[in-house]
Amino acid sequence: MIRKNRGILTVVSGFSGSGKGTIMKELMKKYADSYALSISATTRNPRPGETDGVEYFFRTKEQFEQMIKDDALIEYAQFVGNYYGTPKAYVEEQLEAGKDVILEIEIQGALKVKEKFPDTLLLFVTPPSAKELKNRLIGRGTETMDVIESRLARAVEEAEGIESYDYLVVNDVLEDCVEEVHQIIQNEHYRVNRNESAIQEMRNELKTFSK
């Protein structure tokens, strides 16, 4: 009997303000049984309403650097003066259990993950326009204009790396976008190269008919 294969490791990146965090929350709410959202470790300060171990594992610079030494991270990078990284153990555990694990990380980290795990699925989230991106960043009301300007400058650089991704997802209507992301990930399970053991199993069973 052909069974569902191992979970798929999916990396979701996007410009700061593209709404990728909101997409992930909605996806988890709607399809909680299918996905595990990997929680990143970071040295940045919590925003209002964020809790350690829920949105992020908040760590000091010293603690984070110890994790690097211990090889306890799949990837890590520095972004706007802070470290961000993906703890390894949790991700492996969830994939083995057949859950699709989603990492929400920036472009540098995404490419490092793809290098280590070539069958990683990469999705890039963008708002419908650059003007909308700026409006969303200002609308969050969580950062100074200086930080917003640095995030927009960073977006200019990030736009150069979009071709390295497998899919581009335009976040215009949130509900539609969540559904698109879900369908993309689920369809990946049917790719032939993700089902090699199932194909071999079927071949072996079929051989019994040709005796």
C-alpha positions as CSV (number, residue, x, y, z in Angstrom):
1,M,0.0,0.0,0.0
2,I,1.4,3.4,-1.0
3,R,1.6,5.7,2.0
4,K,2.0,9.4,2.4
5,N,5.7,10.3,2.2
6,R,7.9,12.2,4.7
7,G,6.8,15.8,5.3
8,I,8.0,18.5,3.0
9,L,10.3,21.3,4.3
10,T,9.0,24.6,3.0
11,V,10.7,27.9,3.4
12,V,8.5,31.0,3.1
13,S,10.4,34.3,2.6
14,G,9.2,37.7,1.5
15,F,9.8,41.4,2.0
16,S,9.3,42.7,5.5
17,G,5.7,43.9,5.5
18,S,4.6,41.4,2.8
19,G,2.3,39.7,5.3
20,K,4.1,36.3,5.4
21,G,3.7,36.0,9.2
22,T,-0.1,36.5,8.9
23,I,-0.3,34.0,6.1
24,M,1.5,31.4,8.3
25,K,-0.8,32.1,11.2
26,E,-3.9,31.6,9.1
27,L,-2.5,28.5,7.4
28,M,-1.8,27.0,10.8
29,K,-5.3,27.9,12.1
30,K,-7.0,26.4,9.0
31,Y,-4.9,23.3,8.5
32,A,-3.3,22.7,11.9
33,D,-3.1,18.9,11.3
34,S,-1.0,19.2,8.1
35,Y,1.6,21.7,9.2
36,A,4.2,22.4,11.9
37,L,5.5,25.9,12.0
38,S,9.2,26.0,12.8
39,I,9.9,28.7,15.4
40,S,13.1,30.7,14.8
41,A,15.5,31.8,17.4
42,T,16.4,35.5,17.4
43,T,18.4,38.1,19.4
44,R,15.9,40.9,18.5
45,N,13.6,42.2,21.3
46,P,10.0,41.0,21.4
47,R,7.4,43.2,19.8
48,P,4.3,44.0,21.9
49,G,2.2,40.8,22.3
50,E,5.0,38.4,21.3
51,T,5.8,35.5,23.6
52,D,9.0,33.5,24.0
53,G,8.5,30.1,22.4
54,V,5.4,31.1,20.4
55,E,6.5,33.7,17.8
56,Y,10.2,33.2,18.4
57,F,12.7,31.8,20.9
58,F,14.1,35.1,22.2
59,R,17.8,34.6,23.1
60,T,20.8,36.8,24.1
61,K,23.7,37.2,21.7
62,E,25.8,34.9,23.9
63,Q,23.1,32.2,24.0
64,F,22.7,32.4,20.2
65,E,26.4,32.2,19.5
66,Q,26.6,29.0,21.7
67,M,23.9,27.5,19.5
68,I,26.0,28.2,16.5
69,K,29.0,26.5,18.2
70,D,26.9,23.5,19.1
71,D,25.7,23.1,15.5
72,A,22.1,23.2,16.8
73,L,20.8,25.4,13.9
74,I,19.9,24.4,10.3
75,E,20.8,28.0,9.3
76,Y,21.4,31.4,10.8
77,A,21.9,34.9,9.5
78,Q,22.2,38.5,10.7
79,F,19.5,40.9,9.6
80,V,19.1,44.6,10.6
81,G,21.6,44.1,13.4
82,N,20.2,40.9,14.9
83,Y,20.7,37.1,14.6
84,Y,18.0,34.8,13.3
85,G,18.2,31.0,13.1
86,T,16.3,27.8,12.8
87,P,16.7,25.1,15.5
88,K,17.5,21.7,14.0
89,A,16.0,19.0,16.2
90,Y,12.3,20.1,16.1
91,V,12.3,20.3,12.3
92,E,13.7,16.8,11.8
93,E,11.2,15.4,14.3
94,Q,8.2,16.9,12.6
95,L,9.3,15.9,9.1
96,E,9.7,12.3,10.2
97,A,6.2,12.4,11.6
98,G,4.9,13.3,8.1
99,K,4.1,16.9,8.9
100,D,5.0,19.6,6.4
101,V,7.3,22.0,8.3
102,I,7.3,25.7,7.3
103,L,10.2,28.0,8.0
104,E,9.6,31.7,7.8
105,I,13.0,33.1,7.1
106,E,14.8,35.6,5.0
107,I,16.5,35.1,1.7
108,Q,20.0,34.4,2.9
109,G,18.9,31.7,5.3
110,A,16.5,30.2,2.7
111,L,19.3,29.6,0.2
112,K,21.5,28.0,2.9
113,V,18.7,25.6,3.8
114,K,18.2,24.7,0.1
115,E,22.0,24.1,-0.1
116,K,21.8,21.6,2.8
117,F,18.4,20.1,1.9
118,P,18.0,20.3,-1.9
119,D,14.4,19.1,-1.9
120,T,13.3,22.1,0.2
121,L,10.4,24.0,-1.4
122,L,11.0,27.8,-1.6
123,L,8.1,30.2,-1.7
124,F,8.5,34.0,-2.0
125,V,5.7,36.3,-0.8
126,T,5.2,39.8,-2.1
127,P,2.5,42.4,-1.9
128,P,0.8,43.5,-5.2
129,S,3.1,46.6,-5.5
130,A,6.0,48.4,-3.9
131,K,3.6,51.3,-2.9
132,E,1.5,48.7,-1.0
133,L,4.6,47.4,0.7
134,K,5.5,50.8,2.1
135,N,1.9,51.4,3.2
136,R,1.8,48.1,5.1
137,L,5.1,48.8,6.9
138,I,3.9,52.3,8.0
139,G,0.5,50.8,8.9
140,R,2.0,48.3,11.4
141,G,3.0,51.3,13.6
142,T,5.7,49.2,15.3
143,E,8.8,50.9,13.9
144,T,10.4,54.3,13.3
145,M,10.6,55.8,9.8
146,D,14.4,55.1,9.9
147,V,13.8,51.4,10.4
148,I,11.1,51.4,7.7
149,E,13.5,53.1,5.3
150,S,16.2,50.4,6.1
151,R,13.6,47.6,5.5
152,L,12.7,49.2,2.1
153,A,16.3,49.5,1.2
154,R,16.8,45.8,2.1
155,A,13.8,44.9,-0.1
156,V,15.6,46.4,-3.1
157,E,18.4,43.9,-2.5
158,E,16.1,41.0,-1.7
159,A,14.2,41.5,-5.0
160,E,17.4,40.5,-6.8
161,G,17.2,36.9,-5.3
162,I,13.6,36.0,-6.2
163,E,14.6,33.8,-9.1
164,S,16.2,31.3,-6.7
165,Y,12.7,30.5,-5.4
166,D,10.3,27.8,-6.7
167,Y,7.1,29.9,-6.5
168,L,6.0,33.5,-6.2
169,V,2.9,34.2,-4.1
170,V,1.2,37.6,-4.4
171,N,-0.5,38.5,-1.1
172,D,-3.4,40.7,-2.1
173,V,-6.5,39.0,-0.7
174,L,-5.3,37.1,2.4
175,E,-7.8,34.2,2.3
176,D,-6.9,33.5,-1.4
177,C,-3.2,33.7,-0.6
178,V,-3.5,31.2,2.3
179,E,-5.3,28.7,0.0
180,E,-2.7,29.1,-2.8
181,V,0.1,28.4,-0.4
182,H,-1.7,25.3,1.0
183,Q,-2.4,24.0,-2.6
184,I,1.2,24.5,-3.7
185,I,2.6,22.6,-0.7
186,Q,0.1,19.7,-1.0
187,N,0.7,19.3,-4.7
188,E,4.4,18.9,-4.1
189,H,3.6,15.6,-2.3
190,Y,2.7,14.1,-5.7
191,R,5.9,14.9,-7.5
192,V,7.6,11.8,-8.8
193,N,10.9,12.6,-7.2
194,R,9.3,12.8,-3.8
195,N,7.8,9.3,-4.2
196,E,10.7,7.1,-5.3
197,S,10.3,4.6,-2.5
198,A,6.5,4.3,-3.2
199,I,7.2,3.8,-6.9
200,Q,9.8,1.1,-6.2
201,E,7.3,-0.6,-3.9
202,M,4.7,-0.7,-6.6
203,R,7.2,-2.1,-9.1
204,N,8.2,-4.9,-6.8
205,E,4.5,-5.8,-6.2
206,L,3.8,-5.7,-10.0
207,K,6.7,-8.1,-10.6
208,T,4.8,-10.8,-8.8
209,F,2.2,-10.8,-11.6
210,S,4.8,-11.5,-14.4
211,K,6.0,-14.8,-13.0
